[in-house]
Amino acid sequence: MEEIQSQSDNYRSSSSSASSPASRVPSSNFFYLRKPGSLRQPISFEDSPEWEDTDIDVRVEEGGDSINVATTPASPSLSKLNSGSLPSPRLPEGAVIPRKIAGASVAWKDLTITIKGKRKYSDKVIKSSTGYALPGTMTVIMGPAKSGKSTLLRAIAGRLHPSARMYGEVFVNGAKSQMPYGSYGYVERETTLIGSLTVREFLYYSALLQLPGFFCQKKSVVEDAIHAMSLGDHANKLIGGHCYMKGLPSGERRLVSIARELVMRPHILFIDEPLYHLDSVSALLMMVTLKRLASTGYTLIVTIYQSSTEVFGLFDRICLLSNGNTLFFGETLACLQHFSNAGFPCPIMQSPSDHFLRAINTDFDRIIAMCKNWQDDNGDFSSVNMDTAVAIRTLEATYKSSADAAAVETMILKLTEKEGPVLKSKGKASNATRIAVLTWRSLLVVSREWNYYWLHLTLYMLLTLCIGTVFSGLGHSLSSVVTRVAAIFVFVSFCSLLSIARVPALLKEIKIYACEESNQHSSTLVFLLAQLLSSIPFLFLISISSSLVFYFLVGLEDQFSLLMYFVLNFFMTLLVNEGLMLVVATLWQDVFWSVLTLLCIHVAMMLTAGYFRVRNALPGPMWVYPMSYIAFHTYSIQGLLENEYLGTSFAVGQVRTISGFQALQNVYNISPDTNSKWKNLLVLFLMAIGYRIFVFILLFFSVGRKISLRKCFKCNNRDTTDTS
């Protein structure tokens, strides 16, 4: 205790030059004030909801997806500053009044989360955290990096990783129940948006994926979300831009990701780092928008690393974390008083959030060590000579013995003594609807993504034109057989290699799927079927255009049935190759390693395809079995050669003739069976299906299994808590 007291006195004296207690302005004018003429008093701990005589009138409209609230408790207004006022945003004339939402109270008690190997010194990421969030308010979880903010947010929302273990209780409306689908929204720190869609289109497709019912009923939901997030001016703009048009700024993109969760009209909204990568103006606009959103009845719980003075004034309650320890929970003004009581008053000219993080961020110890014997033009660095470990222990001890901690416990008891309204699921869209929506959305994206799709088609045409002109005018003599085999091999192999250029587009689709799957907007089977259906038109367009150019430039057999088989064979080859790319992209989740792996696989398959050396002469079990049998080039080239040469004959001299099969014996191994080309086509079809089944298994265990384990974990944790 003597060490703590000496450190506190040292820090107090170091900041006296900026703010001495004797010269400090009265507390009534210090930092944040309530709005003059405020109609409501600040929310006190006696304002806990009484479920039997609640003043919230909930009416469910016909249709089941909207909830009206007659009155909503107002949150305390902390947005007035001593140096200037931050006016509440006014709605323009003719604007739609935000729809009222019936929020839900959330309380967590003695929450401890352990993750093995997460930290060197302890497996406990969160240690006995207790707090609550009320409807119509914004509760902020703040702390330095790796303090456990996101982990605590996921624990409250029930989205912990399966490897994590949670101890403690989470209550929703006074009951220890799992939040059903649609009752809450969760926005990750980094979300993937579709840049080739407008804001309105993106939200409309999201509504179709989430909500049941008819298409026409989703438009009003989308418009409400657009107005709630102040996206009216950007509703018809492409998210990622197009050609010379710039896309949405990072702030508006973040608003779009939040609006996607609002189309479900949840009661509770969890947002991880809403100010991530935003400048000061965008951050202020974001928090003002969220503050207005909370005033409509939503229960908002967000995590923030650091904020400006203006943004700090918009918080209703703050949960301050450091290394998993709760250093404070309560109203924003009370946090300033808590630091002052612990011996760390905030200087007048310093932002409160900067002051909080300065006191509890252990990274500042490195700065202290670096600046220990260093002086600048203004003198020594006396303002950074505080030991953060001592400050953390002091703040934690002060909070545990304070009236704020006792008030939180009292509030938790009032929130959990009686169960309130049970949150109900609003239903999901059917799998058939989701497949249709994802397929149509993907086709729309294909039509607009010129760099991934139309440029890809152009490159295919140029490559085929080059190959066709190099091998043009071969004729149909026996001497042209070897060159014709080379032309078909080059066409199949090089076009398959060119398909690797689609890896970035496939990775983007997988990331969008993972984001939608985490919020239960899609499923693995729905994604794979929609991806297959949407890729078929594009691959068929490539196959028929490239095949026609190559077929007539090289001068293959002039029969319509043979031409159609050529197109179908090449289409199945592209389909198999895309399945292989999906497997590799799912395994690596990285562009560089996916492209490198695919190049190595394609080179190995080309070597064993039977062109450089016939399959019967390949050495060892490695190259014959399994390489030559898993290389799709083998079946594609073999089928195309059988299509071209079976049933043909070549004159040798004036009397003797040999069949096409005999002419290819020393060049390429094919079967004399006339149905062999269809067997090769069937093998390609089975390979295309097999690769996608493999992708299904990979995605299910990497994404889908996490969600199912998360549900089981929540049920097991609830059973363990009840037993104890």
Summary of the structure (lengths in Angstrom):
residues: 724
radius of gyration: 32.8
end to end distance: 35.8
largest distance: 120.2
contacts: 2309
relative contact order: 0.10
helix: 53%
strand: 12%
